[in-house]
Amino acid sequence: MADFLHSKLVVTGASGHLGRRVVELLAAKGATNLIAATRTPEKLAGLPGVTVRKADFSDPASLDAAFAGADRVLIISTDRIDVPGLRIQQHRAAVEAAKRAGVKRILYTSMPNPDRSFIPFAPDHLETERAIEQSGVEFTILRVSWYAENLLGTLAGPLKTGKWYTAAGNGRIAYIPREDVARAAAAALASSGGANERLDITGAELLTVPEIAKIVSEVTGKPIEVVPVSDEELEKMLAAAGMPPFVIPLVIGTERNIRAGNFDVQSDAVLRITGKAPQSLRDFLIANRAALPA
């Protein structure tokens, strides 16, 4: 990590879970020119040795100020998936601002296989990757698999009812804890490696839903029966359960994407760039047992 540790490094979205953790890890490693960029600077009070700058992806002037003098910028994708097209506009604005600032490398948190994904917001990532590549600025794209934390909410129903209704089939996915993503992002931002590369940031193992259910049952002591259903059947179940309408396509898209093999990606990138393998799903669930239904 030490190659560029003392360069001026900017982390956007720094008040979010991932961004803040990246900042904390870099600060702990001794980064001396670290800039935390966020729409809400007041949330980052008390980070020693860190310069906090306001950055609103919908305000190009704020981005120019936030990126001024930066050597490298980590653009963490925004959460504005509620308005179609807005996120790609925000990301393009950030890429353009980084280029105007003379940034030497742009890093970006993307997703696996955005070019063929069934996830509704995949085009945002694909277009952002293209904008970065077309900018002419050196880049590193971090294609991050789904957070293991996402499973904690998903498992509430199966652990309560004993049945896991899924349309994922026998598709596989390598869930990764957010902490490991933060470690990888921090290391990539401060490393000379990965120039003009796309790195798959994945968990320790590729698992099917039945394999995940088996691990969950062993950790919790609660049996879970996996019940295969179609996309249409799952959609009706989610609607009947009261899931917000805008969330349902995200769930169905994720299930379809797993089934199609678009999450079937495993890489040693986390180990390679941080020196430590990501936490296994079993160990993650054991560590987060308290967050699962009793």
BALOBA-1460 file (C-alpha; in Angstrom, 3 decimals):
// residues 294
<rec num="1" residu="m" x="0.000" y="0.000" z="0.000"/>
<rec num="2" residu="a" x="2.908" y="2.356" z="0.639"/>
<rec num="3" residu="d" x="3.763" y="3.358" z="-2.966"/>
<rec num="4" residu="f" x="1.481" y="6.401" z="-3.141"/>
<rec num="5" residu="l" x="0.500" y="6.653" z="0.513"/>
<rec num="6" residu="h" x="1.817" y="10.210" z="0.775"/>
<rec num="7" residu="s" x="0.320" y="11.441" z="-2.491"/>
<rec num="8" residu="k" x="-2.786" y="13.611" z="-2.276"/>
<rec num="9" residu="l" x="-5.574" y="11.033" z="-2.197"/>
<rec num="10" residu="v" x="-9.285" y="11.857" z="-2.434"/>
<rec num="11" residu="v" x="-12.073" y="9.512" z="-1.363"/>
<rec num="12" residu="t" x="-15.586" y="10.528" z="-2.411"/>
<rec num="13" residu="g" x="-18.704" y="9.442" z="-0.551"/>
<rec num="14" residu="a" x="-16.555" y="9.593" z="2.559"/>
<rec num="15" residu="s" x="-19.456" y="9.835" z="4.991"/>
<rec num="16" residu="g" x="-20.917" y="6.553" z="3.726"/>
<rec num="17" residu="h" x="-20.091" y="3.154" z="5.211"/>
<rec num="18" residu="l" x="-17.530" y="2.195" z="2.567"/>
<rec num="19" residu="g" x="-15.995" y="5.619" z="2.018"/>
<rec num="20" residu="r" x="-15.487" y="6.348" z="5.691"/>
<rec num="21" residu="r" x="-13.855" y="2.975" z="6.257"/>
<rec num="22" residu="v" x="-11.477" y="3.530" z="3.317"/>
<rec num="23" residu="v" x="-10.502" y="6.887" z="4.823"/>
<rec num="24" residu="e" x="-9.973" y="5.329" z="8.260"/>
<rec num="25" residu="l" x="-7.783" y="2.555" z="6.847"/>
<rec num="26" residu="l" x="-5.628" y="4.979" z="4.860"/>
<rec num="27" residu="a" x="-5.263" y="7.286" z="7.852"/>
<rec num="28" residu="a" x="-4.265" y="4.340" z="10.035"/>
<rec num="29" residu="k" x="-1.589" y="3.409" z="7.482"/>
<rec num="30" residu="g" x="-0.108" y="6.893" z="7.737"/>
<rec num="31" residu="a" x="-1.550" y="8.719" z="4.727"/>
<rec num="32" residu="t" x="-0.458" y="12.335" z="5.091"/>
<rec num="33" residu="n" x="-2.418" y="14.062" z="2.290"/>
<rec num="34" residu="l" x="-5.809" y="12.433" z="2.651"/>
<rec num="35" residu="i" x="-8.964" y="14.258" z="1.563"/>
<rec num="36" residu="a" x="-12.406" y="13.001" z="2.545"/>
<rec num="37" residu="a" x="-14.985" y="14.365" z="0.088"/>
<rec num="38" residu="t" x="-18.653" y="14.300" z="1.035"/>
<rec num="39" residu="r" x="-21.969" y="16.125" z="0.701"/>
<rec num="40" residu="t" x="-22.177" y="16.167" z="4.493"/>
<rec num="41" residu="p" x="-18.816" y="17.311" z="5.950"/>
<rec num="42" residu="e" x="-20.342" y="17.620" z="9.417"/>
<rec num="43" residu="k" x="-20.567" y="13.824" z="9.586"/>
<rec num="44" residu="l" x="-16.787" y="13.496" z="9.384"/>
<rec num="45" residu="a" x="-15.805" y="15.608" z="12.361"/>
<rec num="46" residu="g" x="-13.077" y="14.082" z="14.471"/>
<rec num="47" residu="l" x="-11.008" y="12.266" z="11.847"/>
<rec num="48" residu="p" x="-7.441" y="13.201" z="12.798"/>
<rec num="49" residu="g" x="-5.081" y="14.153" z="9.998"/>
<rec num="50" residu="v" x="-7.825" y="14.114" z="7.361"/>
<rec num="51" residu="t" x="-8.880" y="17.137" z="5.307"/>
<rec num="52" residu="v" x="-12.637" y="17.187" z="4.789"/>
<rec num="53" residu="r" x="-14.023" y="18.896" z="1.675"/>
<rec num="54" residu="k" x="-17.592" y="19.286" z="0.526"/>
<rec num="55" residu="a" x="-18.339" y="17.481" z="-2.741"/>
<rec num="56" residu="d" x="-21.768" y="17.256" z="-4.323"/>
<rec num="57" residu="f" x="-21.873" y="15.212" z="-7.522"/>
<rec num="58" residu="s" x="-24.714" y="17.430" z="-8.732"/>
<rec num="59" residu="d" x="-22.583" y="20.568" z="-8.231"/>
<rec num="60" residu="p" x="-19.532" y="20.592" z="-10.551"/>
<rec num="61" residu="a" x="-18.050" y="23.637" z="-8.810"/>
<rec num="62" residu="s" x="-17.918" y="21.738" z="-5.515"/>
<rec num="63" residu="l" x="-16.162" y="18.859" z="-7.269"/>
<rec num="64" residu="d" x="-13.542" y="21.194" z="-8.714"/>
<rec num="65" residu="a" x="-12.830" y="22.480" z="-5.207"/>
<rec num="66" residu="a" x="-12.804" y="19.004" z="-3.685"/>
<rec num="67" residu="f" x="-10.423" y="17.558" z="-6.277"/>
<rec num="68" residu="a" x="-8.039" y="20.539" z="-6.430"/>
<rec num="69" residu="g" x="-4.428" y="19.387" z="-6.274"/>
<rec num="70" residu="a" x="-5.355" y="15.710" z="-6.062"/>
<rec num="71" residu="d" x="-3.077" y="13.021" z="-7.429"/>
<rec num="72" residu="r" x="-5.620" y="10.198" z="-7.196"/>
<rec num="73" residu="v" x="-9.374" y="10.062" z="-6.707"/>
<rec num="74" residu="l" x="-11.500" y="7.120" z="-5.613"/>
<rec num="75" residu="i" x="-15.008" y="7.678" z="-6.979"/>
<rec num="76" residu="i" x="-17.422" y="5.621" z="-4.905"/>
<rec num="77" residu="s" x="-20.640" y="5.164" z="-6.866"/>
<rec num="78" residu="t" x="-23.524" y="7.215" z="-5.517"/>
<rec num="79" residu="d" x="-26.778" y="5.730" z="-4.246"/>
<rec num="80" residu="r" x="-29.072" y="7.679" z="-6.574"/>
<rec num="81" residu="i" x="-30.681" y="4.718" z="-8.294"/>
<rec num="82" residu="d" x="-34.149" y="6.124" z="-7.641"/>
<rec num="83" residu="v" x="-34.041" y="8.510" z="-10.625"/>
<rec num="84" residu="p" x="-33.140" y="6.825" z="-13.947"/>
<rec num="85" residu="g" x="-30.085" y="8.394" z="-15.532"/>
<rec num="86" residu="l" x="-29.190" y="10.614" z="-12.571"/>
<rec num="87" residu="r" x="-26.343" y="8.503" z="-11.265"/>
<rec num="88" residu="i" x="-24.535" y="8.345" z="-14.591"/>
<rec num="89" residu="q" x="-24.813" y="12.145" z="-14.849"/>
<rec num="90" residu="q" x="-23.295" y="12.455" z="-11.385"/>
<rec num="91" residu="h" x="-20.488" y="10.056" z="-12.176"/>
<rec num="92" residu="r" x="-19.661" y="11.760" z="-15.461"/>
<rec num="93" residu="a" x="-19.481" y="15.068" z="-13.631"/>
<rec num="94" residu="a" x="-17.004" y="13.557" z="-11.174"/>
<rec num="95" residu="v" x="-14.868" y="12.083" z="-13.968"/>
<rec num="96" residu="e" x="-14.810" y="15.404" z="-15.818"/>
<rec num="97" residu="a" x="-13.892" y="17.264" z="-12.643"/>
<rec num="98" residu="a" x="-11.064" y="14.820" z="-11.941"/>
<rec num="99" residu="k" x="-9.704" y="15.380" z="-15.427"/>
<rec num="100" residu="r" x="-9.925" y="19.183" z="-15.047"/>
<rec num="101" residu="a" x="-8.047" y="18.894" z="-11.754"/>
<rec num="102" residu="g" x="-5.178" y="17.039" z="-13.427"/>
<rec num="103" residu="v" x="-5.737" y="13.872" z="-11.414"/>
<rec num="104" residu="k" x="-3.261" y="11.174" z="-12.416"/>
<rec num="105" residu="r" x="-5.471" y="8.173" z="-11.666"/>
<rec num="106" residu="i" x="-9.192" y="7.614" z="-11.200"/>
<rec num="107" residu="l" x="-10.435" y="4.613" z="-9.257"/>
<rec num="108" residu="y" x="-14.091" y="3.617" z="-9.367"/>
<rec num="109" residu="t" x="-16.305" y="1.088" z="-7.569"/>
<rec num="110" residu="s" x="-18.215" y="-0.780" z="-10.280"/>
<rec num="111" residu="m" x="-19.904" y="-4.201" z="-10.355"/>
<rec num="112" residu="p" x="-19.237" y="-7.612" z="-11.956"/>
<rec num="113" residu="n" x="-19.996" y="-7.907" z="-15.675"/>
<rec num="114" residu="p" x="-21.970" y="-4.666" z="-16.072"/>
<rec num="115" residu="d" x="-22.061" y="-5.190" z="-19.828"/>
<rec num="116" residu="r" x="-24.372" y="-8.194" z="-19.574"/>
<rec num="117" residu="s" x="-25.975" y="-7.795" z="-16.172"/>
<rec num="118" residu="f" x="-29.714" y="-8.013" z="-15.490"/>
<rec num="119" residu="i" x="-29.405" y="-5.600" z="-12.546"/>
<rec num="120" residu="p" x="-31.463" y="-2.485" z="-13.421"/>
<rec num="121" residu="f" x="-28.674" y="-0.077" z="-12.480"/>
<rec num="122" residu="a" x="-25.888" y="-1.974" z="-14.290"/>
<rec num="123" residu="p" x="-25.912" y="0.537" z="-17.210"/>
<rec num="124" residu="d" x="-24.875" y="3.237" z="-14.733"/>
<rec num="125" residu="h" x="-21.694" y="1.323" z="-13.981"/>
<rec num="126" residu="l" x="-21.029" y="0.398" z="-17.595"/>
<rec num="127" residu="e" x="-21.376" y="3.997" z="-18.798"/>
<rec num="128" residu="t" x="-19.216" y="5.261" z="-15.942"/>
<rec num="129" residu="e" x="-16.478" y="2.783" z="-16.834"/>
<rec num="130" residu="r" x="-16.644" y="4.008" z="-20.427"/>
<rec num="131" residu="a" x="-16.507" y="7.659" z="-19.368"/>
<rec num="132" residu="i" x="-13.417" y="6.973" z="-17.265"/>
<rec num="133" residu="e" x="-11.694" y="5.051" z="-20.044"/>
<rec num="134" residu="q" x="-12.514" y="7.758" z="-22.585"/>
<rec num="135" residu="s" x="-11.217" y="10.501" z="-20.281"/>
<rec num="136" residu="g" x="-7.639" y="9.542" z="-21.040"/>
<rec num="137" residu="v" x="-6.793" y="9.502" z="-17.320"/>
<rec num="138" residu="e" x="-5.093" y="6.405" z="-15.938"/>
<rec num="139" residu="f" x="-7.662" y="4.268" z="-14.128"/>
<rec num="140" residu="t" x="-8.375" y="1.275" z="-11.945"/>
<rec num="141" residu="i" x="-11.885" y="-0.144" z="-12.003"/>
<rec num="142" residu="l" x="-12.880" y="-2.158" z="-8.932"/>
<rec num="143" residu="r" x="-15.673" y="-4.522" z="-9.944"/>
<rec num="144" residu="v" x="-17.108" y="-5.313" z="-6.542"/>
<rec num="145" residu="s" x="-19.252" y="-8.374" z="-5.898"/>
<rec num="146" residu="w" x="-22.332" y="-8.066" z="-3.666"/>
<rec num="147" residu="y" x="-21.739" y="-7.251" z="-0.011"/>
<rec num="148" residu="a" x="-22.107" y="-10.099" z="2.451"/>
<rec num="149" residu="e" x="-24.033" y="-7.571" z="4.572"/>
<rec num="150" residu="n" x="-26.828" y="-7.754" z="1.973"/>
<rec num="151" residu="l" x="-27.440" y="-11.342" z="3.053"/>
<rec num="152" residu="l" x="-28.296" y="-10.364" z="6.618"/>
<rec num="153" residu="g" x="-31.555" y="-8.817" z="5.458"/>
<rec num="154" residu="t" x="-32.221" y="-11.519" z="2.881"/>
<rec num="155" residu="l" x="-31.960" y="-14.232" z="5.524"/>
<rec num="156" residu="a" x="-34.556" y="-12.756" z="7.868"/>
<rec num="157" residu="g" x="-37.445" y="-14.465" z="6.071"/>
<rec num="158" residu="p" x="-35.843" y="-17.881" z="5.561"/>
<rec num="159" residu="l" x="-34.690" y="-18.026" z="9.177"/>
<rec num="160" residu="k" x="-38.168" y="-17.128" z="10.392"/>
<rec num="161" residu="t" x="-40.147" y="-19.464" z="8.112"/>
<rec num="162" residu="g" x="-37.609" y="-22.189" z="7.383"/>
<rec num="163" residu="k" x="-38.088" y="-21.719" z="3.636"/>
<rec num="164" residu="w" x="-35.905" y="-19.765" z="1.194"/>
<rec num="165" residu="y" x="-37.800" y="-18.963" z="-1.985"/>
<rec num="166" residu="t" x="-35.343" y="-18.201" z="-4.761"/>
<rec num="167" residu="a" x="-35.144" y="-17.842" z="-8.518"/>
<rec num="168" residu="a" x="-31.335" y="-17.977" z="-8.529"/>
<rec num="169" residu="g" x="-31.215" y="-21.628" z="-9.556"/>
<rec num="170" residu="n" x="-27.755" y="-23.128" z="-9.269"/>
<rec num="171" residu="g" x="-25.992" y="-19.890" z="-10.104"/>
<rec num="172" residu="r" x="-23.079" y="-18.912" z="-7.916"/>
<rec num="173" residu="i" x="-21.976" y="-15.685" z="-6.253"/>
<rec num="174" residu="a" x="-18.961" y="-14.741" z="-4.136"/>
<rec num="175" residu="y" x="-20.343" y="-12.467" z="-1.408"/>
<rec num="176" residu="i" x="-17.703" y="-10.223" z="0.146"/>
<rec num="177" residu="p" x="-17.774" y="-8.362" z="3.473"/>
<rec num="178" residu="r" x="-17.672" y="-4.565" z="3.199"/>
<rec num="179" residu="e" x="-14.532" y="-4.504" z="5.339"/>
<rec num="180" residu="d" x="-12.654" y="-6.493" z="2.695"/>
<rec num="181" residu="v" x="-13.906" y="-4.175" z="-0.040"/>
<rec num="182" residu="a" x="-12.652" y="-1.205" z="1.981"/>
<rec num="183" residu="r" x="-9.269" y="-2.841" z="2.467"/>
<rec num="184" residu="a" x="-8.981" y="-3.525" z="-1.256"/>
<rec num="185" residu="a" x="-10.074" y="-0.019" z="-2.237"/>
<rec num="186" residu="a" x="-7.632" y="1.591" z="0.199"/>
<rec num="187" residu="a" x="-4.768" y="-0.577" z="-1.021"/>
<rec num="188" residu="a" x="-5.574" y="0.075" z="-4.679"/>
<rec num="189" residu="l" x="-5.754" y="3.832" z="-4.121"/>
<rec num="190" residu="a" x="-2.292" y="3.866" z="-2.554"/>
<rec num="191" residu="s" x="-0.636" y="1.319" z="-4.862"/>
<rec num="192" residu="s" x="1.300" y="1.616" z="-8.100"/>
<rec num="193" residu="g" x="-0.318" y="-1.578" z="-9.440"/>
<rec num="194" residu="g" x="-3.553" y="-1.920" z="-11.379"/>
<rec num="195" residu="a" x="-2.940" y="0.797" z="-13.964"/>
<rec num="196" residu="n" x="-5.689" y="0.770" z="-16.618"/>
<rec num="197" residu="e" x="-7.034" y="-2.472" z="-15.202"/>
<rec num="198" residu="r" x="-10.349" y="-3.854" z="-14.099"/>
<rec num="199" residu="l" x="-10.007" y="-5.803" z="-10.865"/>
<rec num="200" residu="d" x="-12.695" y="-8.212" z="-9.663"/>
<rec num="201" residu="i" x="-13.118" y="-7.659" z="-5.927"/>
<rec num="202" residu="t" x="-14.840" y="-10.855" z="-4.799"/>
<rec num="203" residu="g" x="-15.348" y="-12.995" z="-1.742"/>
<rec num="204" residu="a" x="-13.463" y="-16.100" z="-0.729"/>
<rec num="205" residu="e" x="-15.730" y="-18.627" z="-2.415"/>
<rec num="206" residu="l" x="-18.388" y="-18.980" z="-5.072"/>
<rec num="207" residu="l" x="-21.564" y="-20.430" z="-3.575"/>
<rec num="208" residu="t" x="-25.041" y="-21.391" z="-4.740"/>
<rec num="209" residu="v" x="-28.119" y="-20.501" z="-2.690"/>
<rec num="210" residu="p" x="-28.417" y="-24.123" z="-1.426"/>
<rec num="211" residu="e" x="-24.769" y="-24.012" z="-0.341"/>
<rec num="212" residu="i" x="-25.330" y="-20.694" z="1.421"/>
<rec num="213" residu="a" x="-28.448" y="-22.045" z="3.113"/>
<rec num="214" residu="k" x="-26.460" y="-25.032" z="4.410"/>
<rec num="215" residu="i" x="-23.839" y="-22.733" z="5.930"/>
<rec num="216" residu="v" x="-26.511" y="-20.528" z="7.489"/>
<rec num="217" residu="s" x="-28.241" y="-23.564" z="8.990"/>
<rec num="218" residu="e" x="-24.974" y="-24.812" z="10.457"/>
<rec num="219" residu="v" x="-24.181" y="-21.408" z="11.955"/>
<rec num="220" residu="t" x="-27.659" y="-20.757" z="13.369"/>
<rec num="221" residu="g" x="-28.863" y="-24.269" z="14.079"/>
<rec num="222" residu="k" x="-32.030" y="-23.548" z="12.088"/>
<rec num="223" residu="p" x="-32.915" y="-25.734" z="9.094"/>
<rec num="224" residu="i" x="-33.666" y="-23.906" z="5.859"/>
<rec num="225" residu="e" x="-35.382" y="-25.504" z="2.881"/>
<rec num="226" residu="v" x="-34.513" y="-23.915" z="-0.468"/>
<rec num="227" residu="v" x="-37.631" y="-23.653" z="-2.644"/>
<rec num="228" residu="p" x="-36.992" y="-22.881" z="-6.336"/>
<rec num="229" residu="v" x="-39.507" y="-20.493" z="-7.913"/>
<rec num="230" residu="s" x="-39.787" y="-18.553" z="-11.160"/>
<rec num="231" residu="d" x="-39.106" y="-14.837" z="-11.489"/>
<rec num="232" residu="e" x="-42.835" y="-14.246" z="-11.802"/>
<rec num="233" residu="e" x="-43.672" y="-16.282" z="-8.702"/>
<rec num="234" residu="l" x="-41.010" y="-14.517" z="-6.663"/>
<rec num="235" residu="e" x="-42.213" y="-11.121" z="-7.841"/>
<rec num="236" residu="k" x="-45.745" y="-11.911" z="-6.632"/>
<rec num="237" residu="m" x="-44.427" y="-13.125" z="-3.283"/>
<rec num="238" residu="l" x="-42.382" y="-9.975" z="-2.757"/>
<rec num="239" residu="a" x="-45.320" y="-7.750" z="-3.644"/>
<rec num="240" residu="a" x="-47.618" y="-9.681" z="-1.315"/>
<rec num="241" residu="a" x="-45.052" y="-9.300" z="1.474"/>
<rec num="242" residu="g" x="-45.229" y="-5.521" z="1.083"/>
<rec num="243" residu="m" x="-41.834" y="-4.899" z="-0.478"/>
<rec num="244" residu="p" x="-41.636" y="-1.383" z="-1.996"/>
<rec num="245" residu="p" x="-42.372" y="-1.523" z="-5.751"/>
<rec num="246" residu="f" x="-39.073" y="0.082" z="-6.767"/>
<rec num="247" residu="v" x="-37.082" y="-2.534" z="-4.826"/>
<rec num="248" residu="i" x="-38.716" y="-5.586" z="-6.407"/>
<rec num="249" residu="p" x="-36.991" y="-5.231" z="-9.827"/>
<rec num="250" residu="l" x="-33.641" y="-5.012" z="-8.025"/>
<rec num="251" residu="v" x="-34.286" y="-8.284" z="-6.212"/>
<rec num="252" residu="i" x="-35.570" y="-10.056" z="-9.321"/>
<rec num="253" residu="g" x="-32.680" y="-8.694" z="-11.376"/>
<rec num="254" residu="t" x="-30.187" y="-9.956" z="-8.809"/>
<rec num="255" residu="e" x="-31.737" y="-13.435" z="-8.749"/>
<rec num="256" residu="r" x="-31.797" y="-13.580" z="-12.545"/>
<rec num="257" residu="n" x="-28.230" y="-12.340" z="-12.707"/>
<rec num="258" residu="i" x="-27.032" y="-15.061" z="-10.340"/>
<rec num="259" residu="r" x="-28.958" y="-17.701" z="-12.292"/>
<rec num="260" residu="a" x="-27.424" y="-16.518" z="-15.578"/>
<rec num="261" residu="g" x="-23.887" y="-16.849" z="-14.214"/>
<rec num="262" residu="n" x="-23.101" y="-13.141" z="-14.320"/>
<rec num="263" residu="f" x="-21.978" y="-13.187" z="-10.678"/>
<rec num="264" residu="d" x="-19.935" y="-16.337" z="-11.235"/>
<rec num="265" residu="v" x="-16.678" y="-14.438" z="-10.810"/>
<rec num="266" residu="q" x="-13.920" y="-15.195" z="-8.356"/>
<rec num="267" residu="s" x="-10.592" y="-13.434" z="-8.081"/>
<rec num="268" residu="d" x="-7.548" y="-13.352" z="-5.832"/>
<rec num="269" residu="a" x="-7.323" y="-9.565" z="-6.197"/>
<rec num="270" residu="v" x="-8.106" y="-8.844" z="-2.528"/>
<rec num="271" residu="l" x="-5.330" y="-11.162" z="-1.353"/>
<rec num="272" residu="r" x="-2.963" y="-9.924" z="-4.025"/>
<rec num="273" residu="i" x="-3.275" y="-6.214" z="-3.299"/>
<rec num="274" residu="t" x="-3.802" y="-6.324" z="0.468"/>
<rec num="275" residu="g" x="-1.810" y="-9.391" z="1.492"/>
<rec num="276" residu="k" x="-4.837" y="-10.853" z="3.279"/>
<rec num="277" residu="a" x="-7.607" y="-13.049" z="1.895"/>
<rec num="278" residu="p" x="-11.215" y="-11.934" z="2.326"/>
<rec num="279" residu="q" x="-13.235" y="-13.359" z="5.188"/>
<rec num="280" residu="s" x="-15.189" y="-16.509" z="4.364"/>
<rec num="281" residu="l" x="-18.961" y="-16.303" z="4.377"/>
<rec num="282" residu="r" x="-19.109" y="-18.778" z="7.267"/>
<rec num="283" residu="d" x="-16.781" y="-16.648" z="9.385"/>
<rec num="284" residu="f" x="-18.698" y="-13.510" z="8.426"/>
<rec num="285" residu="l" x="-21.994" y="-15.054" z="9.542"/>
<rec num="286" residu="i" x="-20.461" y="-16.259" z="12.802"/>
<rec num="287" residu="a" x="-19.071" y="-12.786" z="13.466"/>
<rec num="288" residu="n" x="-22.465" y="-11.233" z="12.681"/>
<rec num="289" residu="r" x="-24.618" y="-13.869" z="14.360"/>
<rec num="290" residu="a" x="-26.249" y="-11.202" z="16.546"/>
<rec num="291" residu="a" x="-27.617" y="-9.459" z="13.443"/>
<rec num="292" residu="l" x="-29.524" y="-12.585" z="12.403"/>
<rec num="293" residu="p" x="-32.973" y="-13.448" z="13.805"/>
<rec num="294" residu="a" x="-32.795" y="-15.409" z="17.052"/>
